[in-house]
Amino acid sequence: MLVHLGGDVVVDAREVVAILDLARLGAAPDGKALIARAVGGAEAKAHGRTLIVTTRGLHLSSLAAETVARRVALPAEIRRRPTAEM
């Protein structure tokens, strides 16, 4: 199942290893180094709120970590909202 991470980034849900909140990650001793690696030394706040680690690399998303986690965990059939019948 493909998961939209925001912007133009879509990944296979099976490739997601971790979903990390940047605010919490920045408080960790090694967290700042991981953030710097993900954004190439640029300021993380300008790029996103969440760092998604996949088997293919690191992705920043402007979506909240909880939103990304729900998208990864829920099958597509559950995410679709039923259409209103008239």
DOMI-94126 format. One record per residue: residue in three letters; x, y, z of N, C-alpha, C in turn. Coordinates in steps of 0.001 Angstrom, whole numbers, padded with zeros to 6 digits, always signed. Layout:
ALAXYZXYZXYZ/...
This chain:
MET+000838-001164+000000+000000+000000+000000+000895+001242+000000/LEU+000573+002193-000854+001324+003434-000917+000788+004427+000110/VAL+001697+005191+000712+001338+006169+001738+001863+007533+001312/HIS+000975+008532+001301+001363+009901+000969+001909+010567+002226/LEU+003149+011076+002137+003784+011699+003298+003673+013217+003281/GLY+002989+013756+002299+002893+015193+002146+003754+015646+000976/GLY+003409+016795+000416+004149+017277-000741+004011+016294-001885/ASP+005131+015967-002508+005095+015017-003623+005757+013690-003272/VAL+005769+013348-001968+006440+012126-001513+005416+011035-001202/VAL+005616+009887-001855+004785+008706-001625+005733+007530-001430/VAL+005488+006725-000388+006325+005553-000128+005440+004334+000084/ASP+006034+003171-000084+005349+001922+000212+005328+001761+001736/ALA+004169+001484+002304+004037+001357+003761+004953+000280+004327/ARG+005258-000747+003523+006133-001835+003997+007576-001373+004172/GLU+007940-000228+003580+009309+000281+003680+009518+001190+004890/VAL+008444+001581+005572+008557+002499+006708+009134+001756+007908/VAL+010240+002304+008437+010918+001714+009588+010555+002469+010866/ALA+010515+003803+010787+010216+004614+011971+009574+005923+011557/ILE+008727+006458+012447+008086+007755+012265+008431+008562+013511/LEU+009202+009631+013340+009754+010365+014477+009301+011822+014484/ASP+008815+012279+015620+008428+013672+015808+009699+014506+015932/LEU+009863+015520+015072+011096+016308+015076+011312+017077+016380/ALA+010243+017542+017011+010391+018272+018273+010980+017372+019355/ARG+010485+016158+019441+011000+015210+020435+012381+014702+020054/LEU+012585+014470+018757+013862+013966+018287+014982+014980+018523/GLY+014680+016261+018356+015675+017309+018549+016171+017414+019981/ALA+015380+016917+020929+015776+016957+022335+016730+015824+022691/ALA+016792+014802+021861+017678+013659+022126+019110+013995+021717/PRO+020110+013452+022441+021516+013758+022129+021915+013467+020678/ASP+021528+012318+020155+021878+011980+018781+020826+012444+017786/GLY+019731+012964+018289+018632+013381+017421+018997+014526+016502/LYS+019728+015510+017006+020102+016670+016189+020983+016254+015018/ALA+021858+015285+015226+022719+014806+014137+021891+014101+013069/LEU+020889+013326+013486+020026+012633+012530+019202+013636+011730/ILE+018694+014651+012399+017925+015693+011708+018810+016413+010698/ALA+020024+016766+011102+020945+017457+010194+021242+016604+008966/ARG+021390+015310+009169+021643+014402+008043+020432+014366+007108/ALA+019243+014358+007687+018022+014266+006882+017808+015507+006026/VAL+018146+016663+006559+017893+017911+005823+019149+018457+005162/GLY+020225+017732+005222+021452+018172+004568+022057+019405+005208/GLY+021896+019529+006515+022480+020656+007233+021573+021874+007295/ALA+020438+021852+006594+019512+022986+006613+018681+022963+007895/GLU+017977+024017+008131+017134+024119+009320+015911+023210+009184/ALA+015728+022305+010123+014646+021316+010039+013271+021954+010087/LYS+013087+023013+010864+011770+023620+010995+011256+024140+009659/ALA+012156+024493+008763+011749+024985+007455+011256+023853+006567/HIS+011540+022617+006942+011233+021486+006077+010137+020575+006590/GLY+009872+020514+007860+008832+019604+008303+008707+019438+009794/ARG+007723+018616+010148+007438+018317+011554+007795+016888+011916/THR+007925+016034+010893+008111+014609+011136+009219+014063+010249/LEU+010038+013181+010828+011071+012477+010068+010622+011035+009912/ILE+010548+010580+008663+010151+009210+008385+011375+008464+007878/VAL+011733+007389+008566+012866+006553+008182+012307+005376+007399/THR+012808+005191+006180+012377+004048+005365+013609+003228+004987/THR+013366+002097+004380+014476+001256+003940+015249+001906+002802/ARG+014688+002933+002178+015341+003625+001069+015945+004972+001456/GLY+015675+005449+002678+016248+006732+003078+015410+007465+004098/LEU+015721+008751+004266+015052+009609+005232+014154+010597+004490/HIS+012964+010844+005040+012017+011772+004428+011483+012700+005508/LEU+011358+013987+005181+010726+014943+006072+009307+015191+005593/SER+008397+015352+006546+007006+015609+006211+006487+016770+007041/SER+005616+017569+006434+004976+018657+007168+003793+018144+007981/LEU+003430+016876+007784+002336+016274+008543+002796+015907+009951/ALA+001865+015863+010873+002167+015433+012238+002512+013949+012232/ALA+003353+013537+013158+003769+012138+013253+002561+011216+013427/GLU+001573+011649+014193+000383+010842+014420-000392+010616+013128/THR-000450+011639+012278-001148+011524+010997-000440+010525+010089/VAL+000875+010623+010015+001641+009687+009186+001471+008270+009722/ALA+001506+008107+011032+001354+006779+011631-000006+006177+011292/ARG-001056+006987+011328-002384+006482+010963-002418+006057+009500/ARG-001790+006839+008639-001783+006505+007209-001027+005204+006948/VAL+000039+004985+007674+000823+003757+007487+000076+002555+008042/ALA-000623+002717+009156-001253+001595+009850-002579+001163+009250/LEU-003321+002070+008661-004667+001747+008204-004691+001297+006753/PRO-005392+000218+006481-005565-000195+005084-006351+000866+004312/ALA-006177+000925+003033-006827+001933+002194-008347+001886+002320/GLU-008925+000704+002482-010379+000586+002572-010914+001310+003798/ILE-010169+001319+004873-010610+001985+006097-010474+003493+005957/ARG-009448+003961+005268-009220+005395+005125-010257+006059+004238/ARG-010840+005320+003294-011830+005918+002402-013096+006246+003179/ARG-013583+007436+002972-014833+007828+003632-015990+007423+002746/PRO-017040+006899+003368-018201+006509+002544-018838+007740+001913/THR-019326+007591+000699-019987+008702+000040-021406+008826+000569/ALA-021873+010030+000670-023237+010263+001168-024231+009890+000074/GLU-025231+009131+000460-026271+008763-000489-027363+009787-000462/MET-027828+010140-001642-028868+011156-001722-030191+010548-002031/
